[in-house]
Amino acid sequence: MSTTQSYQVVIVGGGAGGLELAAKLGRQFGRQHIFLVDKDSDHIWKPSLHEVAAGTLDIHREGLSYFMLARDCGFTFIQGEMTGIDREQRSITLAPVLGPDHEEVFPERSLSYGTLVMAVGSKSNFFSTPGTHEHALALDSTHQAERFRLKLLNELISVTRRAQREPGAPLYIN
Ligand SMILES: Cc1cc2nc3c(=O)[nH]c(=O)nc-3n(C[C@H](O)[C@H](O)[C@H](O)COP(=O)(O)OP(=O)(O)OC[C@H]3O[C@@H](n4cnc5c(N)ncnc54)[C@H](O)[C@@H]3O)c2cc1C
């Protein structure tokens, strides 16, 4: 790839695969050519999600800002969930990014590409096993891992409170 042309490589998904690719290409070709898109603003190493679920890893400390990584590694980061692709026009559509009070941080946008890399990862497959959708807890995202952690903590509190109501129960929680 010539760095004098405005050729754009767009990588969708800043996980284990996409982030490494963006960093390697960014260092070689620079931020005007290499674009990383992710729906989240921070990267969390997915193989550590079980630690988030167990409460031994704090996502607020471990997450790495994509904007910071982009500055350090020479690519451009664009936050937004990819919601559409126009292969004839060679462009993708990104949904608006909303803040905590649903205020618009970034509007809906489209982004042109010369080469598009889809690195959006995968999700748990329950293989239509009855009851899994209602009862199983997947660990595909930080949101799910954090939900697992809170549910586990609340379960422990409930069990402890039930045990305390029994005569002679030795357990205490403050
Ligand atoms: C608990 C756990 C433990 C694991 N342990 C290991 C291990 O020990 N060793 C090992 O080799 N592997 C392990 N894995 C598997 C490993 O994490 C995955 O194979 C790897 O993360 C896949 O990388 P990826 O880049 O394909 O996708 P991911 O890392 O899942 O990244 C996908 C990215 O795409 C983004 N994205 C998704 N959809 C969109 C969209 N529409 N628009 C914009 N962005 C989007 C997501 O936000 C995410 O950042 C583990 C996985 C889990 C869940």
The ligand as a MOL file (V3000), in Angstrom:
LIG
                    3D

  0  0  0     0  0            999 V3000
M  V30 BEGIN CTAB
M  V30 COUNTS 53 58 0 0 0
M  V30 BEGIN ATOM
M  V30 1 C -13.9180 -15.7790 29.7130 0
M  V30 2 C -13.0800 -16.0220 28.4720 0
M  V30 3 C -11.8080 -16.5660 28.6040 0
M  V30 4 C -11.0210 -16.8140 27.4650 0
M  V30 5 N -9.7740 -17.3120 27.6440 0
M  V30 6 C -8.9760 -17.5100 26.5610 0
M  V30 7 C -7.6310 -18.0050 26.7170 0
M  V30 8 O -7.1770 -18.2900 27.8280 0
M  V30 9 N -6.8820 -18.1710 25.5870 0
M  V30 10 C -7.3760 -17.8740 24.3400 0
M  V30 11 O -6.6360 -18.0280 23.3610 0
M  V30 12 N -8.6140 -17.4070 24.1680 0
M  V30 13 C -9.4240 -17.2180 25.2260 0
M  V30 14 N -10.7120 -16.7590 25.0620 0
M  V30 15 C -11.1850 -16.5090 23.6810 0
M  V30 16 C -10.6910 -15.1550 23.1660 0
M  V30 17 O -11.0890 -14.1360 24.0750 0
M  V30 18 C -11.3220 -14.9010 21.7990 0
M  V30 19 O -10.9600 -15.9460 20.9300 0
M  V30 20 C -10.8370 -13.5820 21.2230 0
M  V30 21 O -11.1550 -12.5080 22.1000 0
M  V30 22 C -11.4750 -13.3460 19.8690 0
M  V30 23 O -10.9400 -12.1330 19.3750 0
M  V30 24 P -11.7270 -11.2910 18.2960 0
M  V30 25 O -10.8690 -10.1060 17.9590 0
M  V30 26 O -12.1730 -12.1930 17.1840 0
M  V30 27 O -13.0800 -10.8180 19.0120 0
M  V30 28 P -13.3110 -10.0670 20.4020 0
M  V30 29 O -12.1030 -10.0840 21.2550 0
M  V30 30 O -14.5840 -10.6070 20.9270 0
M  V30 31 O -13.5380 -8.5520 19.9510 0
M  V30 32 C -14.6650 -8.1650 19.1930 0
M  V30 33 C -14.7610 -6.6440 19.2520 0
M  V30 34 O -15.7240 -6.2220 18.3020 0
M  V30 35 C -16.5180 -5.1910 18.8650 0
M  V30 36 N -17.8030 -5.2100 18.1300 0
M  V30 37 C -18.6810 -6.2380 18.0450 0
M  V30 38 N -19.6960 -5.9190 17.2420 0
M  V30 39 C -19.4590 -4.6450 16.8000 0
M  V30 40 C -20.1690 -3.7530 15.9140 0
M  V30 41 N -21.3190 -4.1080 15.3110 0
M  V30 42 N -19.6610 -2.5360 15.7090 0
M  V30 43 C -18.4870 -2.1430 16.3150 0
M  V30 44 N -17.7820 -2.9570 17.1440 0
M  V30 45 C -18.2550 -4.1950 17.3770 0
M  V30 46 C -16.6370 -5.5620 20.3380 0
M  V30 47 O -16.9240 -4.4160 21.1350 0
M  V30 48 C -15.2380 -6.1120 20.6070 0
M  V30 49 O -14.3410 -5.1050 21.0570 0
M  V30 50 C -11.5210 -16.5140 26.1680 0
M  V30 51 C -12.8080 -15.9430 26.0410 0
M  V30 52 C -13.5800 -15.7040 27.1660 0
M  V30 53 C -14.9560 -15.0880 27.0010 0
M  V30 END ATOM
M  V30 BEGIN BOND
M  V30 1 1 1 2
M  V30 2 1 2 3
M  V30 3 2 2 52
M  V30 4 2 3 4
M  V30 5 1 4 5
M  V30 6 1 4 50
M  V30 7 2 5 6
M  V30 8 1 6 7
M  V30 9 1 6 13
M  V30 10 2 7 8
M  V30 11 1 7 9
M  V30 12 1 9 10
M  V30 13 2 10 11
M  V30 14 1 10 12
M  V30 15 2 12 13
M  V30 16 1 13 14
M  V30 17 1 14 15
M  V30 18 1 14 50
M  V30 19 1 15 16
M  V30 20 1 16 17
M  V30 21 1 16 18
M  V30 22 1 18 19
M  V30 23 1 18 20
M  V30 24 1 20 21
M  V30 25 1 20 22
M  V30 26 1 22 23
M  V30 27 1 23 24
M  V30 28 2 24 25
M  V30 29 1 24 26
M  V30 30 1 24 27
M  V30 31 1 27 28
M  V30 32 2 28 29
M  V30 33 1 28 30
M  V30 34 1 28 31
M  V30 35 1 31 32
M  V30 36 1 32 33
M  V30 37 1 33 34
M  V30 38 1 33 48
M  V30 39 1 34 35
M  V30 40 1 35 36
M  V30 41 1 35 46
M  V30 42 1 36 37
M  V30 43 1 36 45
M  V30 44 2 37 38
M  V30 45 1 38 39
M  V30 46 1 39 40
M  V30 47 2 39 45
M  V30 48 1 40 41
M  V30 49 2 40 42
M  V30 50 1 42 43
M  V30 51 2 43 44
M  V30 52 1 44 45
M  V30 53 1 46 47
M  V30 54 1 46 48
M  V30 55 1 48 49
M  V30 56 2 50 51
M  V30 57 1 51 52
M  V30 58 1 52 53
M  V30 END BOND
M  V30 END CTAB
M  END
